[in-house]
Amino acid sequence: MKLKIIKTGINGEGIAYADRVPVFVPGALVGEEVDVTITERNRRFWRASLNHVMVKSRQRVRPVCRYQAKCGGCPLMITRYEDQLKAKQELLKQTLIKYAQVDPRLVEAVRPSAQTLAYRNQCKMPCTMVDGKLMSGMYLPNSNYFQEVEHCPVHETGLERVRVAVTKVLNDYELRAYDYHSKHGIRSIIIRGFAQDYQVCIVSGEDELSEGCIEALMGIAGVRSLWQSCHTVKKTTDMFGAKMIHLAGKRQLSVEFDGLRLELSPRSFFQLNTEQAKQLYRCVAELVPHHNDLIVEAYSGIGAISLYVRDKAKRIIGVESIKDAVVNANANAKRNHAEHVSFLCADAADKCVYLAKKYQIDTLIVDPPRSGLDDAMLACLLRSKIKNIIYISCNPATLGKNLAVLRERYTVRRIVPFDMFPQTQHVESVVLIEKK
């Protein structure tokens, strides 16, 4: 079938129409005429594989990664960077119109990332056996097909060097990929690094790494912290297991972040693009009104945003459900001499209901996971007297659905998108919402 691509989909694929049915074509760009094979048909949409591009878009460029067409992690790498930004802005506009009838003129231009490659400070890569060797890589989207990745160009260069070295050590000690029956073996490798210092976490089954293996891993240049996570749960999206074992080196990884001194445990969340995160947090600080009595941050992680806006309020309370992150956050508040900033380990919605009843919250900052705000949190916000909400979103669809609910009591004032993940379809947004 021959089709013309009309627009870009939420996963970075091209969208054409056949018999008024949308057809999703990965690897195709807006304006291109393509030859495709239909691979799936249902009432609402079709899927197709790209055979040949008959008329190419001027936006198309040669991807710098040889795995780009297979991996699925960077669908926009075939597009010029300035056109990636335009596509993300248009995608955000259309999504917010669809779900919440938000005025598209509120969506500002996407703020570009200074680095479009080698920007990721963390990798989480599953492992499997390839020709008798343990290899790290990626599973193709919606499949069990494993793609070995020798080099990933969006990972920071030192991160890639450490990943390759860690994989070699694990092979030297004849460790194998995880087996669901025996509950032994290596499931994945998780590495995070700043300024050439790295924290490595080996996610495994019920294995005990030998002293020699631990020593060899700590011998890799730049490795400062080594952990093991025992993970035997079969069906879960969590990369970490419940049991965390500190094997060697420092317990936390240190990072100097725009004047803040922060420390992170392996399970603690931190933005993956360090330099762009500084721009995003500066925007948040700019949008927070001055002279607050109380700021509350929900889903506060290690407390970076609360500490970033510490001069904007007499008191700041952060709420986070991951215990390790809360321990990091309170230590970070002490480390940065912010005695008026504290963090609680609790469910965000439950604790915000309590805080909204007990105190007058002037500004609420929320940075939820991709699933967005849950019903309990939305109900809390609609009942509360919170004056301002700063919503940091990594998912336009859930942002739109949440704004559709909040518009009953709140007005959207500004939407500032950031390109945190160049080459991918993802866009991060900072939204200022005010009480009507």
Residue pairs with C-beta under 8 A, 6 or more apart in sequence:
1 18
1 35
1 36
1 37
1 38
1 48
2 33
2 34
2 35
2 36
2 54
3 16
3 17
3 18
3 23
3 25
3 33
3 34
3 36
3 48
4 16
4 31
4 32
4 33
4 34
5 14
5 15
5 16
5 25
5 28
5 29
5 30
5 31
5 32
5 33
5 34
6 15
6 16
6 17
6 30
7 14
7 15
7 30
7 90
8 14
8 15
8 29
8 30
8 87
8 90
8 91
8 425
9 15
9 24
10 91
10 95
10 396
10 397
10 425
11 24
11 26
11 75
11 141
11 425
12 26
12 75
12 76
12 424
12 425
13 24
13 25
13 26
13 27
13 28
13 75
14 24
14 25
14 26
14 27
14 28
14 29
14 30
14 32
14 34
15 22
15 23
15 24
15 25
16 22
16 23
16 25
16 28
16 34
16 36
17 23
18 46
21 44
21 45
21 46
22 44
22 45
22 46
23 36
23 38
23 45
23 46
23 47
23 48
24 45
24 46
24 47
24 48
25 34
25 36
25 48
25 49
25 50
26 49
26 50
26 72
26 75
27 50
27 69
27 75
27 78
28 34
28 36
28 50
28 53
29 56
29 57
29 59
29 60
29 78
29 79
30 57
30 59
30 87
31 55
31 57
31 58
31 59
32 53
32 54
32 55
32 56
32 57
32 60
33 53
33 54
33 55
34 50
34 51
34 52
34 53
34 54
35 50
35 51
35 52
35 53
35 54
36 48
36 49
36 50
36 51
37 48
37 49
37 51
38 46
38 47
38 48
39 47
39 48
39 49
40 46
40 47
53 60
59 79
59 80
59 83
60 78
60 79
61 78
61 79
61 80
62 78
63 69
63 74
63 77
63 78
64 77
64 117
64 153
65 71
65 74
65 77
65 151
65 152
65 153
65 154
67 138
67 147
67 149
67 152
68 74
68 77
68 78
70 140
70 147
71 138
71 140
71 147
71 149
72 138
72 140
72 141
73 138
73 154
73 424
74 154
74 423
74 424
75 424
75 425
76 84
76 87
76 422
76 423
76 424
76 425
77 423
79 87
81 112
81 116
81 422
84 419
84 422
84 423
85 109
85 110
85 112
85 419
86 110
88 110
88 417
88 419
88 425
88 427
89 107
89 109
89 110
89 417
89 427
91 396
91 425
91 427
92 107
92 110
92 396
92 415
92 417
92 427
92 429
93 104
93 107
95 396
95 397
95 399
95 400
96 102
96 104
96 107
96 396
96 399
96 400
96 403
96 415
97 104
98 400
99 397
99 400
99 401
99 403
99 404
100 400
100 401
100 403
100 404
100 407
101 404
102 400
102 403
102 412
102 415
103 412
106 412
106 413
106 414
106 415
107 415
107 417
108 414
108 415
108 416
108 417
109 417
110 417
110 418
110 419
110 427
111 279
111 283
111 416
111 417
111 418
111 419
112 419
113 119
113 273
113 275
113 276
113 418
113 419
113 420
113 422
114 275
114 276
115 273
115 275
115 276
115 422
116 422
116 423
117 153
117 154
117 422
117 423
118 153
118 154
118 155
118 156
118 157
119 154
119 156
119 272
119 273
119 274
119 275
119 276
119 422
120 154
120 155
120 156
120 159
120 272
120 273
121 156
121 159
121 192
121 193
121 194
121 270
121 272
121 273
121 274
122 159
122 190
122 191
122 192
122 193
122 270
122 272
123 152
123 155
123 159
123 160
123 163
123 189
123 190
123 191
124 188
124 189
124 190
124 239
125 136
125 137
125 138
125 149
125 163
125 188
125 189
125 190
126 136
126 137
126 138
126 139
126 146
126 187
126 188
127 134
127 135
127 136
127 137
127 167
127 177
127 178
127 186
127 187
127 188
127 189
128 134
128 135
128 137
128 146
128 177
129 135
129 176
129 177
130 146
130 148
133 171
134 167
134 170
134 171
134 175
134 176
134 177
134 186
135 148
135 167
136 148
136 149
136 163
136 167
136 188
136 189
137 146
137 147
137 148
137 149
138 146
138 147
138 149
139 145
139 146
139 147
140 146
140 147
150 164
151 160
152 160
154 421
154 422
154 423
155 163
156 193
158 193
158 196
158 198
158 222
159 191
159 192
159 193
159 198
161 221
161 222
162 191
162 193
162 198
162 200
162 220
162 222
162 223
163 189
163 191
165 220
165 221
166 189
166 191
166 200
166 202
166 217
166 220
167 189
169 213
169 216
169 217
169 220
170 186
170 189
170 202
170 213
172 216
173 209
173 210
173 212
173 213
173 216
175 185
175 186
175 207
175 213
176 184
176 185
176 186
177 185
177 186
177 187
178 184
178 185
178 186
178 187
178 204
178 205
179 185
179 205
180 234
182 205
183 205
183 206
183 232
184 204
184 205
184 206
184 207
185 204
185 205
185 207
186 202
186 203
186 204
186 207
187 203
187 204
187 205
187 231
188 203
188 239
189 200
189 201
189 202
189 203
190 200
190 201
190 203
190 229
190 239
190 240
190 266
191 198
191 199
191 200
191 201
192 198
192 199
192 253
192 264
192 266
192 270
193 199
193 222
193 253
194 253
194 254
194 255
194 256
194 274
195 255
195 256
196 222
197 222
197 224
197 253
197 254
198 220
198 222
198 223
198 224
198 225
198 253
199 223
199 224
199 225
199 226
199 227
199 252
199 253
199 264
199 266
200 217
200 220
200 223
200 225
200 226
200 227
201 226
201 227
201 228
201 229
201 240
201 266
202 209
202 217
202 226
202 227
202 228
202 229
203 228
203 229
203 231
203 239
203 240
203 241
204 228
204 229
204 230
204 231
205 230
205 231
205 232
206 230
206 232
207 228
207 230
209 228
209 247
214 226
214 247
214 248
215 248
217 223
217 226
217 247
217 248
218 226
218 248
218 249
223 249
224 249
224 250
224 253
225 248
225 249
225 250
225 251
225 252
225 253
226 246
226 247
226 248
226 249
227 244
227 245
227 246
227 247
227 266
228 244
228 245
228 247
229 240
229 241
229 243
229 244
229 245
229 266
230 241
230 242
230 243
230 245
231 238
231 239
231 240
231 241
231 242
231 243
232 241
233 241
233 242
240 266
240 267
244 265
244 266
244 267
244 324
251 265
252 263
252 264
252 265
252 328
253 263
253 264
254 261
254 262
254 263
255 261
255 262
255 263
255 264
255 270
255 274
256 262
257 274
257 277
257 278
257 304
258 278
258 281
258 282
258 308
260 304
260 307
260 308
260 332
260 336
261 332
261 335
261 336
262 270
262 302
262 303
262 304
262 307
262 328
262 332
262 335
263 302
263 328
263 331
263 332
263 335
264 270
264 302
264 328
265 324
265 325
265 327
265 328
266 324
267 322
267 324
267 325
268 301
268 302
268 322
268 324
268 325
268 328
269 301
269 302
269 322
269 325
270 277
270 301
270 302
270 304
271 277
271 280
271 304
271 420
272 420
272 421
273 420
273 421
276 418
276 419
276 420
277 304
277 420
279 418
280 392
280 418
280 420
280 428
280 430
281 304
281 305
281 308
282 308
283 416
283 418
283 430
284 305
284 308
284 309
284 365
284 390
284 392
284 430
285 308
285 309
285 312
287 390
287 414
287 416
287 430
287 432
288 295
288 309
288 312
288 363
288 365
288 388
288 390
289 312
289 362
289 363
289 387
289 388
290 312
291 312
292 312
292 313
292 314
292 362
292 363
293 313
293 314
293 315
293 360
293 362
294 313
294 314
294 315
294 316
294 317
294 359
294 360
294 361
294 362
295 306
295 309
295 312
295 313
295 315
295 316
295 317
295 361
295 362
295 363
295 364
295 365
296 316
296 317
296 318
296 319
296 352
296 355
296 361
296 363
296 364
296 365
297 303
297 305
297 306
297 316
297 317
297 318
297 319
297 364
297 365
297 366
297 367
298 319
298 348
298 351
298 352
298 364
298 365
298 366
298 367
298 368
298 377
299 319
299 320
299 348
299 366
299 367
299 368
299 369
300 306
300 318
300 319
300 320
300 325
300 329
300 343
300 367
301 320
301 322
301 325
301 329
301 367
302 325
302 328
302 329
302 332
303 318
303 328
303 329
303 330
303 332
303 333
303 341
303 343
304 332
305 365
305 367
305 392
306 316
306 318
306 329
306 333
306 341
306 343
306 365
307 332
307 333
307 336
307 338
307 341
309 316
309 365
310 316
310 336
310 338
310 340
310 341
312 363
313 340
313 362
313 363
314 340
315 340
315 341
316 338
316 340
316 341
316 342
317 341
317 342
317 343
317 344
317 355
318 329
318 341
318 342
318 343
318 344
319 343
319 344
319 346
319 348
319 351
319 352
319 355
320 326
320 329
320 343
320 344
320 345
320 346
320 348
321 345
321 346
321 347
321 348
322 345
323 345
326 343
326 344
326 345
329 343
330 342
330 343
333 339
333 341
333 342
333 343
344 351
348 366
348 368
348 377
349 374
349 376
349 377
349 380
350 376
352 364
352 377
352 380
352 381
352 384
353 376
353 380
355 361
356 380
356 383
356 384
356 385
356 386
360 385
361 384
361 385
361 386
361 387
362 386
362 387
362 388
363 386
363 387
363 388
363 389
363 390
364 381
364 386
364 388
364 389
364 390
365 389
365 390
365 392
366 373
366 377
366 389
366 390
366 391
366 392
367 392
368 377
368 393
368 398
369 394
370 394
370 395
370 398
371 395
371 398
372 393
372 395
372 398
372 399
372 401
372 402
373 381
373 398
373 402
378 402
378 405
378 406
381 389
381 406
381 409
381 410
382 405
382 406
382 408
382 409
385 435
386 435
387 434
387 435
388 432
388 433
388 434
388 435
389 406
389 410
389 431
389 432
389 433
389 434
390 430
390 431
390 432
390 433
391 399
391 402
391 429
391 430
391 431
391 433
392 428
392 429
392 430
392 431
393 399
393 428
393 429
393 431
394 420
394 426
394 428
396 427
396 429
399 429
399 431
403 412
403 431
403 433
406 433
409 435
409 436
410 433
410 434
410 435
410 436
411 433
411 434
411 435
411 436
412 431
412 432
412 433
413 432
413 433
413 434
414 430
414 431
414 432
415 429
415 430
415 431
415 432
416 429
416 430
416 431
417 427
417 428
417 429
417 430
418 427
418 428
418 429
418 430
419 427
419 428
420 426
420 427
420 428
421 428
